[in-house]
Amino acid sequence: MKLVLVEWVDSYSGRGWRKLSELVEDCEPLLCQSVGWLASEKNGHKVIVPHLSGERNDNVAVYGSGEITIPAKAIVKMTILKK
Protein backbone atom coordinates (compact mmCIF):
# COMPACT_ATOMS: atom_id res chain seq x y z
CA MET A 1 0.00 0.00 0.00
CA LYS A 2 1.03 3.59 -0.61
CA LEU A 3 1.38 6.11 2.22
CA VAL A 4 -0.46 9.26 1.12
CA LEU A 5 -1.32 12.81 2.14
CA VAL A 6 -4.83 13.64 0.94
CA GLU A 7 -6.01 17.25 0.76
CA TRP A 8 -9.78 17.41 0.48
CA VAL A 9 -12.75 19.70 1.04
CA ASP A 10 -15.54 19.05 3.50
CA SER A 11 -18.80 20.82 4.16
CA TYR A 12 -19.05 23.51 6.83
CA SER A 13 -21.91 24.14 9.20
CA GLY A 14 -22.27 27.38 11.15
CA ARG A 15 -23.80 27.75 14.58
CA GLY A 16 -27.01 29.51 15.48
CA TRP A 17 -29.03 32.16 13.74
CA ARG A 18 -27.14 34.78 11.71
CA LYS A 19 -27.97 37.37 9.08
CA LEU A 20 -27.96 35.88 5.59
CA SER A 21 -25.43 38.51 4.46
CA GLU A 22 -22.99 37.27 7.14
CA LEU A 23 -23.54 33.64 6.16
CA VAL A 24 -22.75 34.28 2.51
CA GLU A 25 -19.56 36.21 3.36
CA ASP A 26 -18.20 33.93 6.10
CA CYS A 27 -19.02 30.38 5.05
CA GLU A 28 -16.66 28.40 2.86
CA PRO A 29 -15.94 24.69 2.58
CA LEU A 30 -13.19 23.48 4.91
CA LEU A 31 -9.85 22.33 3.52
CA CYS A 32 -8.88 19.12 5.32
CA GLN A 33 -5.68 17.07 5.30
CA SER A 34 -5.45 13.38 6.12
CA VAL A 35 -2.48 10.99 6.12
CA GLY A 36 -2.69 7.22 5.91
CA TRP A 37 -2.19 4.07 3.90
CA LEU A 38 -4.26 4.00 0.71
CA ALA A 39 -6.29 0.84 1.25
CA SER A 40 -8.81 1.17 -1.59
CA GLU A 41 -9.57 3.24 -4.70
CA LYS A 42 -12.90 2.20 -6.18
CA ASN A 43 -16.51 3.20 -6.73
CA GLY A 44 -15.69 6.92 -6.73
CA HIS A 45 -13.97 7.06 -3.35
CA LYS A 46 -10.65 6.43 -1.64
CA VAL A 47 -10.16 4.75 1.74
CA ILE A 48 -7.12 5.66 3.82
CA VAL A 49 -6.09 3.96 7.05
CA PRO A 50 -3.68 5.73 9.43
CA HIS A 51 -3.02 2.79 11.76
CA LEU A 52 -1.88 -0.71 10.77
CA SER A 53 -0.78 -3.67 12.85
CA GLY A 54 0.58 -7.12 12.07
CA GLU A 55 2.27 -6.30 8.76
CA ARG A 56 5.70 -7.42 10.02
CA ASN A 57 4.60 -10.49 11.92
CA ASP A 58 4.59 -13.89 10.23
CA ASN A 59 1.20 -15.53 9.78
CA VAL A 60 -0.66 -12.64 11.42
CA ALA A 61 -3.51 -10.92 9.59
CA VAL A 62 -3.00 -7.22 8.95
CA TYR A 63 -5.50 -5.04 10.81
CA GLY A 64 -6.33 -1.37 10.26
CA SER A 65 -7.94 1.26 12.47
CA GLY A 66 -9.19 4.82 12.04
CA GLU A 67 -10.14 4.47 8.38
CA ILE A 68 -11.75 7.33 6.49
CA THR A 69 -13.63 7.14 3.19
CA ILE A 70 -13.22 10.27 1.07
CA PRO A 71 -15.29 10.85 -2.08
CA ALA A 72 -12.92 11.26 -5.05
CA LYS A 73 -14.81 14.42 -6.06
CA ALA A 74 -13.84 16.04 -2.74
CA ILE A 75 -10.09 15.44 -3.22
CA VAL A 76 -8.10 18.52 -4.22
CA LYS A 77 -4.67 16.85 -4.19
CA MET A 78 -3.13 13.51 -3.22
CA THR A 79 0.62 13.18 -2.62
CA ILE A 80 2.43 9.87 -2.26
CA LEU A 81 4.76 10.07 0.73
CA LYS A 82 8.10 8.30 0.77
CA LYS A 83 8.71 5.53 3.27
C-alpha positions in Angstrom: 0.0 0.0 0.0 1.0 3.6 -0.6 1.4 6.1 2.2 -0.5 9.3 1.1 -1.3 12.8 2.1 -4.8 13.6 0.9 -6.0 17.3 0.8 -9.8 17.4 0.5 -12.7 19.7 1.0 -15.5 19.0 3.5 -18.8 20.8 4.2 -19.0 23.5 6.8 -21.9 24.1 9.2 -22.3 27.4 11.1 -23.8 27.8 14.6 -27.0 29.5 15.5 -29.0 32.2 13.7 -27.1 34.8 11.7 -28.0 37.4 9.1 -28.0 35.9 5.6 -25.4 38.5 4.5 -23.0 37.3 7.1 -23.5 33.6 6.2 -22.7 34.3 2.5 -19.6 36.2 3.4 -18.2 33.9 6.1 -19.0 30.4 5.0 -16.7 28.4 2.9 -15.9 24.7 2.6 -13.2 23.5 4.9 -9.9 22.3 3.5 -8.9 19.1 5.3 -5.7 17.1 5.3 -5.5 13.4 6.1 -2.5 11.0 6.1 -2.7 7.2 5.9 -2.2 4.1 3.9 -4.3 4.0 0.7 -6.3 0.8 1.3 -8.8 1.2 -1.6 -9.6 3.2 -4.7 -12.9 2.2 -6.2 -16.5 3.2 -6.7 -15.7 6.9 -6.7 -14.0 7.1 -3.3 -10.7 6.4 -1.6 -10.2 4.7 1.7 -7.1 5.7 3.8 -6.1 4.0 7.0 -3.7 5.7 9.4 -3.0 2.8 11.8 -1.9 -0.7 10.8 -0.8 -3.7 12.8 0.6 -7.1 12.1 2.3 -6.3 8.8 5.7 -7.4 10.0 4.6 -10.5 11.9 4.6 -13.9 10.2 1.2 -15.5 9.8 -0.7 -12.6 11.4 -3.5 -10.9 9.6 -3.0 -7.2 9.0 -5.5 -5.0 10.8 -6.3 -1.4 10.3 -7.9 1.3 12.5 -9.2 4.8 12.0 -10.1 4.5 8.4 -11.8 7.3 6.5 -13.6 7.1 3.2 -13.2 10.3 1.1 -15.3 10.9 -2.1 -12.9 11.3 -5.0 -14.8 14.4 -6.1 -13.8 16.0 -2.7 -10.1 15.4 -3.2 -8.1 18.5 -4.2 -4.7 16.8 -4.2 -3.1 13.5 -3.2 0.6 13.2 -2.6 2.4 9.9 -2.3 4.8 10.1 0.7 8.1 8.3 0.8 8.7 5.5 3.3 
